[in-house]
Amino acid sequence: GNHYICWFTRVLLLLLLLLVLPWPKCSFSAIADVVFLVDGSWSVGRPNFKYIRNFISATAGAFQIGEDKTRVGVVQYSSDARTEFNLNRHLTRPALLRAIGSLPFKGGETKTGDALNYLLTNTFTEEAGSRSAFPKVLVIITDGKSEDPVESYAKQLRSRGVEIFVLGIQQADPEEMKLMASTPYRRHVFNVANFDMMKNVQKDIIVQVCAGLDNFNCLYLLVFPKLECSLGVDVQAEVVLLVDGSYSIGLANFAKVRAFLEVLVNSFDIGPNKVQISLVQYSRDPHTEFYLNTHHDLPAVVKAVRTFPYRGGSTNTGRAMTYVRDKIFLDVRGARPNVPRVTILITDGKSSDAFQDPATKLRNSDVEIFAVGVKDAVRSELEAIANTPVETHVYTVEDFDAFEKISKELTQSICLRIEQELRKRSK
């Protein structure tokens, strides 16, 4: 019932945004670090800069502004880049709008690539107020083709979890805009013929930015109805979710991983005498988000899954599996004797370290491994990690939006294996 209430609420809100409100607002759940990268080159011109100020004011005004809510920063660039104010500078709506309204025009050439590099080292940093656990959004406003390359720096920003929107005006180059923007381009690239037409796409951009940040779990659970294991009430199992949190995932996709995990944990009857869940996130080093005996019921596990942070780093899958064997399946961490043990690995890439020996040792310690590969994950590597048969233990999807294709089959396979293992042990 809650899923339908959630869905109808979202539909009504979206209708209000698109049909009724002249100035759409993001919901309270849409919290992010939002940076505007503003072209202040001579071709923009001082008279047109007021249109840019008005656009930034309207877009920033769609958010709930605050230290623990959305933060907004502005960088203006031309021959070089200049921080107008960082994310942690103006933490109330009135102060933010005053600062935007008084932005000065800079003047100079159009070196967008240099400006993107500047953001990497000066803006999306902890010192500048960027928060690791929140989505990051970059809105680029430019009126011309860059005089230096943009692709490499834009790719680095996206790999760090920054979702990039580009608004091109007048002589902006459509192909260059695509080199900078996130995909799909229809949601991230906007073009207008002149500055006074910026207001014509303002509403669309706000809706798209908000849509990417809004309560993803709500929509995800609408698409994926609750799956349940048809197991007996006395079923016991230890389930470890081993989640790749490397930089290649990106923050936007990490939200989809969280939602997929929520679907999985909702499949089980969770409790200290039932199924226990642990979550380990790994990149260069593994990190326990919670142990088997940390949370004792489904609501507590769901809350932890929804809120655990994105950590970033390389992809040391071998080290992570060794960690699970040595640090998670322990009596002091809640592991029970003679109870089926399952590890579900979710990764989007090739392991940076040796994985075959750690996987063999984990399987030999009576742990059943399932592997889910996304995007660039190597199928042969997943097959070397998981138990056999691979048909029921290895799953691959082309992107993070395709989890629904495997969710039911994966859940059923896990439940079936737990049931078979329990029958075998009861003999």
C-alpha positions in Angstrom: 0.0 0.0 0.0 2.8 2.4 0.8 4.3 1.9 -2.6 1.1 3.0 -4.3 0.8 6.1 -2.0 4.4 6.9 -2.8 3.7 6.5 -6.5 0.5 8.6 -6.6 2.3 11.3 -4.5 5.2 11.4 -7.0 2.8 11.6 -10.0 0.8 14.4 -8.4 4.0 16.3 -7.6 5.3 15.9 -11.1 2.0 17.1 -12.6 2.3 20.2 -10.4 5.8 20.8 -11.6 5.0 20.4 -15.2 1.5 21.9 -15.5 0.8 24.2 -12.6 3.8 25.9 -11.0 5.6 28.5 -13.0 8.6 28.0 -10.7 9.0 24.3 -9.9 10.5 23.3 -6.6 12.5 20.2 -5.7 11.1 18.1 -2.9 12.6 18.0 0.6 14.3 14.7 -0.2 16.3 16.3 -3.1 19.5 17.2 -1.3 22.7 17.8 -3.2 25.9 19.9 -3.7 25.1 22.0 -6.7 27.8 24.0 -8.6 27.2 26.5 -11.4 30.1 26.9 -13.8 29.5 30.2 -15.6 31.0 31.4 -18.8 32.1 35.0 -18.2 34.0 35.5 -21.4 33.9 38.7 -23.5 31.5 37.0 -26.0 28.8 36.8 -23.3 29.0 40.5 -22.7 28.0 42.5 -19.6 24.4 43.2 -20.7 23.7 39.5 -21.1 25.2 38.5 -17.8 22.0 39.5 -16.0 20.2 36.6 -17.8 22.7 34.2 -16.4 22.2 35.6 -12.8 18.5 35.3 -13.2 18.8 31.7 -14.4 21.1 30.7 -11.5 18.7 32.4 -9.0 15.7 30.5 -10.3 17.5 27.1 -10.4 19.1 27.5 -7.0 15.8 28.7 -5.6 14.2 25.4 -6.5 16.1 23.7 -3.6 15.8 23.7 0.1 19.0 25.6 1.1 20.9 24.9 4.2 24.0 23.3 5.8 22.3 19.9 6.0 20.2 20.5 2.9 21.3 21.6 -0.6 24.4 23.7 -0.9 25.2 25.9 -3.9 28.5 27.2 -5.2 29.4 29.4 -8.2 32.6 29.4 -10.3 33.0 32.0 -13.2 35.6 31.4 -15.9 37.1 33.0 -18.9 40.9 33.0 -19.5 41.1 31.5 -16.0 38.6 30.3 -13.4 37.5 32.2 -10.3 35.4 31.0 -7.3 32.6 33.5 -6.7 31.6 31.5 -3.6 32.1 27.9 -2.4 29.5 25.4 -1.4 29.9 26.2 2.3 29.7 29.9 2.0 26.0 30.9 1.8 23.9 28.4 3.7 20.6 30.3 3.8 18.3 31.1 0.9 18.4 35.0 1.4 22.2 35.0 1.6 22.5 32.8 -1.4 20.2 34.8 -3.6 21.9 38.1 -2.6 25.2 36.6 -3.6 23.9 35.4 -6.9 22.3 38.8 -7.6 25.6 40.6 -7.1 27.8 38.3 -9.2 30.2 40.5 -11.2 31.0 40.0 -14.9 34.5 38.8 -15.5 35.5 39.1 -19.1 38.3 37.2 -21.0 38.7 34.2 -23.3 36.7 30.9 -23.2 38.9 28.2 -21.5 36.3 25.7 -20.4 38.7 22.8 -20.0 40.9 24.7 -17.6 37.7 25.7 -15.7 36.7 22.0 -15.4 40.1 21.1 -14.1 39.8 23.9 -11.6 36.6 22.4 -10.3 38.3 19.1 -9.7 41.0 20.6 -7.4 39.2 23.6 -5.9 35.4 23.1 -5.8 34.3 19.5 -5.4 36.5 19.1 -2.3 35.8 18.7 1.4 37.6 22.1 2.1 35.2 23.9 -0.3 32.1 22.3 1.4 31.5 19.3 -0.9 30.0 16.4 1.1 31.0 12.8 0.2 27.6 11.3 1.1 25.5 13.6 -1.1 24.9 13.7 -4.8 26.9 16.3 -6.8 25.5 18.3 -9.6 27.3 20.6 -12.0 25.4 23.1 -14.3 27.6 24.5 -17.0 26.4 27.7 -18.8 28.4 28.7 -21.9 27.9 30.7 -25.1 30.8 29.4 -27.2 33.2 26.7 -28.1 36.1 26.2 -25.7 39.6 27.3 -26.7 41.0 24.2 -24.9 40.1 20.5 -24.6 37.2 19.6 -22.2 36.6 15.9 -22.5 39.3 14.5 -20.1 38.4 16.8 -17.2 34.6 16.3 -17.7 35.1 12.6 -17.7 37.1 12.8 -14.4 34.3 14.8 -12.8 31.7 12.3 -13.9 33.8 9.4 -12.6 33.8 11.1 -9.2 30.0 11.0 -9.2 29.3 14.5 -10.6 26.1 14.7 -12.7 26.8 17.3 -15.4 24.1 19.4 -17.1 25.1 21.8 -19.9 23.1 24.9 -21.1 24.5 26.2 -24.4 23.7 29.7 -25.7 24.3 31.2 -29.2 27.6 29.8 -30.5 27.9 26.9 -28.1 29.1 23.7 -29.9 26.6 20.8 -29.6 29.2 18.1 -29.9 31.4 19.7 -27.3 28.4 20.0 -24.9 27.9 16.2 -25.3 31.6 15.6 -24.4 31.0 17.4 -21.1 27.5 16.3 -20.2 26.2 13.2 -18.4 24.0 10.8 -20.3 21.3 10.5 -21.5 21.9 13.7 -23.4 18.2 14.5 -23.8 18.1 15.1 -20.0 21.4 16.8 -19.7 22.0 19.0 -22.7 20.0 22.1 -23.5 20.4 24.7 -26.2 18.9 28.2 -26.8 19.6 30.7 -29.6 20.1 33.7 -27.4 20.3 34.8 -23.7 16.8 36.1 -23.3 15.5 32.6 -24.2 17.2 31.0 -21.2 14.0 31.3 -19.3 12.3 29.1 -21.9 14.3 26.0 -20.8 14.6 26.9 -17.1 11.6 24.9 -16.0 12.8 21.8 -17.9 16.3 22.0 -16.5 15.0 22.3 -12.9 12.7 19.4 -13.4 15.5 17.2 -14.8 17.9 18.2 -12.0 15.3 17.5 -9.3 14.2 14.2 -10.9 17.7 12.8 -10.7 17.9 13.7 -7.0 14.4 13.0 -5.8 13.5 9.9 -3.7 14.9 7.2 -5.9 13.8 4.4 -3.7 10.2 5.4 -4.1 10.3 5.0 -7.9 12.5 2.0 -7.7 10.1 0.1 -5.5 7.3 1.0 -7.8 9.1 -0.7 -10.7 10.3 -3.6 -8.6 7.4 -5.0 -6.5 8.4 -6.6 -3.2 9.9 -10.1 -3.7 9.7 -12.6 -1.0 11.4 -15.9 -0.3 8.8 -18.6 0.1 10.7 -20.3 2.9 9.5 -21.6 6.2 9.2 -19.4 9.3 12.1 -21.1 11.0 14.6 -20.5 8.1 18.0 -19.2 9.2 20.7 -17.9 7.1 23.7 -15.4 7.2 23.7 -13.1 4.1 26.5 -10.8 3.4 26.1 -8.0 0.7 29.5 -7.3 -0.7 29.2 -4.0 -2.6 31.7 -2.4 -4.9 32.0 1.3 -3.9 34.8 2.2 -6.3 35.0 5.5 -8.2 33.9 3.9 -11.4 30.4 3.4 -9.9 29.7 7.1 -9.5 27.3 8.6 -7.0 24.2 8.6 -9.3 24.6 4.9 -9.9 25.4 4.2 -6.3 21.8 5.4 -5.4 20.6 2.6 -7.8 22.8 0.1 -6.1 21.3 1.1 -2.7 17.8 0.7 -4.1 18.6 -2.7 -5.6 20.0 -3.8 -2.2 16.7 -2.7 -0.6 14.8 -5.0 -2.9 17.1 -7.9 -2.0 16.8 -7.4 1.8 13.0 -7.0 1.5 13.0 -10.6 0.2 14.0 -12.1 3.6 12.4 -12.6 6.9 15.0 -10.8 9.0 15.6 -11.4 12.7 18.2 -12.7 15.2 16.7 -16.2 14.9 15.9 -15.9 11.2 17.9 -14.3 8.3 20.7 -12.0 9.4 22.2 -9.4 6.9 25.6 -7.8 6.9 26.8 -5.1 4.4 30.4 -4.6 3.4 31.4 -1.9 1.0 34.8 -2.2 -0.7 37.1 -0.2 -3.0 40.8 -0.1 -2.2 40.0 -1.3 1.3 36.8 -3.1 2.6 34.6 -1.3 5.2 31.9 -2.9 7.3 28.7 -0.8 7.0 27.0 -3.2 9.5 27.6 -6.7 10.9 25.2 -9.7 11.0 24.2 -8.9 14.5 24.0 -5.1 14.2 20.3 -4.8 13.0 17.6 -7.1 14.3 14.6 -6.4 12.1 13.8 -5.4 8.5 13.1 -1.7 9.1 16.5 -1.2 10.7 18.3 -3.0 7.8 16.3 -1.0 5.2 17.2 2.3 6.9 20.9 1.3 7.0 20.9 0.3 3.3 19.2 3.5 2.3 21.7 5.7 4.1 25.2 4.1 3.9 27.7 6.4 2.3 29.6 6.1 -1.0 33.3 5.7 -0.3 35.1 5.6 -3.6 38.5 4.2 -4.5 40.0 1.3 -6.6 38.5 -2.2 -7.0 40.3 -4.7 -4.7 37.7 -7.5 -4.9 40.2 -10.2 -3.7 41.0 -8.3 -0.5 37.3 -7.7 0.1 36.5 -11.5 -0.1 39.3 -12.2 2.3 37.9 -9.6 4.7 34.4 -11.2 4.6 35.9 -14.6 5.4 38.1 -13.3 8.2 36.1 -10.5 9.7 32.4 -11.0 9.1 31.5 -14.7 9.5 32.6 -14.7 13.1 30.7 -15.8 16.3 31.3 -12.4 17.9 29.8 -10.7 14.8 26.6 -12.8 15.0 27.5 -15.7 12.8 25.7 -18.9 14.0 27.0 -22.5 13.7 25.4 -24.8 11.2 23.5 -22.0 9.4 23.7 -21.5 5.6 26.1 -18.7 4.6 25.7 -16.6 1.5 27.7 -13.7 0.0 26.2 -11.6 -2.8 28.9 -9.7 -4.7 27.9 -6.6 -6.8 30.6 -5.0 -8.9 30.9 -2.9 -12.0 34.5 -3.6 -13.0 37.6 -5.7 -13.2 39.3 -6.5 -9.9 42.5 -4.5 -9.2 44.0 -7.4 -7.2 44.3 -11.2 -7.3 40.8 -12.7 -6.7 40.8 -16.4 -7.5 42.5 -17.7 -4.3 40.4 -15.4 -2.0 37.3 -16.6 -3.8 38.3 -20.3 -3.5 39.0 -19.9 0.2 35.7 -18.1 0.8 33.7 -20.9 -1.0 35.7 -23.5 0.9 34.7 -21.9 4.2 31.2 -23.1 3.4 30.0 -19.8 1.9 27.8 -19.8 -1.2 28.8 -16.9 -3.5 26.5 -15.1 -6.0 28.0 -12.5 -8.3 26.2 -9.6 -10.0 28.2 -7.7 -12.7 27.2 -4.3 -14.0 28.5 -2.5 -17.1 32.2 -3.2 -17.4 32.4 -6.2 -15.1 34.3 -9.2 -16.5 32.0 -12.2 -16.9 34.9 -14.7 -16.7 36.1 -13.1 -13.5 32.6 -13.4 -12.0 32.4 -17.0 -13.0 35.7 -17.7 -11.3 34.4 -16.1 -8.1 30.9 -17.5 -7.8 29.8 -21.0 -7.0 28.5 -23.3 -9.7 26.3 -23.7 -11.7 27.0 -20.2 -13.2 23.5 -20.1 -14.6 22.1 -19.6 -11.1 25.0 -17.8 -9.5 26.3 -15.3 -12.0 24.2 -12.4 -13.3 25.2 -9.5 -15.6 23.4 -6.3 -16.6 24.4 -3.7 -19.1 23.8 -0.7 -16.8 22.6 0.3 -13.4 19.0 0.9 -14.7 18.7 -2.8 -15.7 18.7 -4.4 -12.2 15.0 -5.2 -12.5 15.9 -7.7 -15.2 17.7 -9.9 -12.7 16.1 -9.1 -9.3 13.4 -11.8 -9.3 15.6 -14.5 -10.7 18.5 -13.7 -8.4 16.3 -13.6 -5.3 14.7 -16.9 -6.2 18.1 -18.6 -6.8 19.4 -17.4 -3.4 16.2 -18.6 -1.6 16.3 -21.9 -3.3 20.0 -22.5 -2.4 19.3 -21.6 1.3 16.3 -24.0 1.3 18.4 -26.8 -0.3 21.2 -26.2 2.2 18.9 -26.3 5.2 17.3 -29.6 4.0 20.8 -31.1 3.6 21.9 -30.0 7.0 18.7 -31.3 8.7 19.3 -34.9 7.5 
